[in-house]
């Protein structure tokens, strides 16, 4: 097969192989085998089938390409350079894996133009691609083929398909009939340890067939077969898996087909032998002009220009652009403010999971891009509002998704939807099961994606389900992830404020940790200002300087208020500070922190969780009322008494600090 200028596609693929082995060798680090093995598949895809414009990496209707096998990052860097992405210069290729280069060890979204998702943790890329494909169908249902008509292409490795997260995502994609999704499996039968038969005997094609995918198997070095398989994939009514039998390290004289080419430089002698075998007699980092010309002719700038014309004439153009931005408009901002004031006026006593459900119901009609679902806990998480439409195969116009018991896949899917653009996803489960979501929450934070994680049943307060479901360590674990904000509101007003803060945030994920049990309304203000937005604030103050500071989150704030009343009767002035988001408070300037928590005043923190992390707020000398181990199975009230998380325990800790 040849490019329009007569250059063979094999020569174009060999350019990928040469750049990949040269860059890895120069860095003395990396994975040359996968790019060399999948170069033929990638060449046919990018030069003949994929819709993209190198001059506009963020074009909304471009095809998405996800290198789920992120260890083979030189494949995508080579493609970006060869096709003419402006920032991916040859100097960047030469700086592979070096500080501040665009060619990081694994592809990083937001760091390298043209990289659609941060990949490398195996299974994440293919799972995020399901969210991208779903977002495409959902945007298409709203705006039609004129504005939304693209595909999601994935290159995945054996490791991607072995990781458990991929099983969940694959199942969801088949169930929802996401036929714009095509996974190209690098079926090279090699993993780091050696042949895949050491640990794997699954019939992968049957597995995908069982999940309602269309499957085929091809020779991944036969250009005609690759082209035909990709053409067929575009007519499928199901998501597509193409098993591409390849040779890892293709062309290397002794390391091809072995684990020796997987994760180490080939070495000078092996590279010289590969150049000879491939007929590539050009120096390192040099691509002949005819081959570069053939690559630069790839892409779809004409299609992009035609799309821009359609957008300019489209009667929904403004709505489309606004939804893509993800930012709240005037209607959304008004709905958030109105709901906040309503909670302040009505002062309901509700479980914060119920407050969350009501807040979502109050704003979702004004926010078409606000979509989400639950991991088969809809009735517990309360994330489905009464009149919201449900997304299903062939009908993608709704705003609610039944993810099934698939926390891993659900969270990765949410990242993919957010990366695609057009949607602000919220996903839900019990807080303790956020551990199943944790790798994807970390990816949300790393990629700065504003996914909202609604996590209910936030403490021992869930009661009889017992220690398996009571998340004593989970808040600390989530707070430990950089760029994650964890809100644990104390009442309906703080819950409204937490939703507002989450929806206003565009640079990272937010976790809403919500109670199963009812909580009293504690605020006396009119809700005009979002007090939770600064992380912590004075809820109940003293007439003069406080003798002690009582700091709490969530359901323990009411206990701190009660304790302050008891202490006042004893002549001890206790200020109560509600701290719905510790991370936000610690990010405030020192002046505000000292205003809320004056230095030198002893502190007591109360939270039905472990102390880890709290010393940053209360100091090593502060007292903590909370958990020291796992919970137990009993009614919530009994558990709070049993574990000593009471107003009296808080008051006693305060007395001890004040009186010594």
HELIX and SHEET records of a PDB file:
HELIX    1   1 UNK A    9  UNK A   27  1                                  19    
HELIX    2   2 UNK A   32  UNK A   44  1                                  13    
HELIX    3   3 UNK A   45  UNK A   49  3                                   5    
HELIX    4   4 UNK A   70  UNK A   72  5                                   3    
HELIX    5   5 UNK A   73  UNK A   83  1                                  11    
HELIX    6   6 UNK A   90  UNK A   94  1                                   5    
HELIX    7   7 UNK A  124  UNK A  143  1                                  20    
HELIX    8   8 UNK A  158  UNK A  162  1                                   5    
HELIX    9   9 UNK A  164  UNK A  176  1                                  13    
HELIX   10  10 UNK A  196  UNK A  198  5                                   3    
HELIX   11  11 UNK A  204  UNK A  210  1                                   7    
HELIX   12  12 UNK A  223  UNK A  233  1                                  11    
HELIX   13  13 UNK A  259  UNK A  261  5                                   3    
HELIX   14  14 UNK A  268  UNK A  278  1                                  11    
HELIX   15  15 UNK A  289  UNK A  296  1                                   8    
HELIX   16  16 UNK A  301  UNK A  313  1                                  13    
HELIX   17  17 UNK A  317  UNK A  325  1                                   9    
HELIX   18  18 UNK A  330  UNK A  346  1                                  17    
HELIX   19  19 UNK A  352  UNK A  363  1                                  12    
HELIX   20  20 UNK A  364  UNK A  366  5                                   3    
HELIX   21  21 UNK A  378  UNK A  381  1                                   4    
HELIX   22  22 UNK A  407  UNK A  420  1                                  14    
HELIX   23  23 UNK A  431  UNK A  433  5                                   3    
HELIX   24  24 UNK A  434  UNK A  447  1                                  14    
HELIX   25  25 UNK A  460  UNK A  462  5                                   3    
HELIX   26  26 UNK A  474  UNK A  479  1                                   6    
HELIX   27  27 UNK A  492  UNK A  504  1                                  13    
HELIX   28  28 UNK A  531  UNK A  534  5                                   4    
HELIX   29  29 UNK A  554  UNK A  556  5                                   3    
HELIX   30  30 UNK A  557  UNK A  568  1                                  12    
HELIX   31  31 UNK A  582  UNK A  586  1                                   5    
HELIX   32  32 UNK A  590  UNK A  596  1                                   7    
HELIX   33  33 UNK A  615  UNK A  618  1                                   4    
HELIX   34  34 UNK A  636  UNK A  642  1                                   7    
HELIX   35  35 UNK A  647  UNK A  659  1                                  13    
SHEET    1   A 5 UNK A  64  UNK A  67  0                                        
SHEET    2   A 5 UNK A 152  UNK A 156  1                                        
SHEET    3   A 5 UNK A 181  UNK A 187  1                                        
SHEET    4   A 5 UNK A 240  UNK A 245  1                                        
SHEET    5   A 5 UNK A 214  UNK A 219  1                                        
SHEET    1   B 2 UNK A 190  UNK A 191  0                                        
SHEET    2   B 2 UNK A 194  UNK A 195 -1                                        
SHEET    1   C 2 UNK A 350  UNK A 351  0                                        
SHEET    2   C 2 UNK A 518  UNK A 519 -1                                        
SHEET    1   D 6 UNK A 400  UNK A 402  0                                        
SHEET    2   D 6 UNK A 370  UNK A 374  1                                        
SHEET    3   D 6 UNK A 424  UNK A 430  1                                        
SHEET    4   D 6 UNK A 452  UNK A 456  1                                        
SHEET    5   D 6 UNK A 510  UNK A 514  1                                        
SHEET    6   D 6 UNK A 485  UNK A 487  1                                        
SHEET    1   E 5 UNK A 537  UNK A 540  0                                        
SHEET    2   E 5 UNK A 574  UNK A 578 -1                                        
SHEET    3   E 5 UNK A 548  UNK A 552  1                                        
SHEET    4   E 5 UNK A 602  UNK A 606  1                                        
SHEET    5   E 5 UNK A 623  UNK A 625  1                                        
END                                                                             
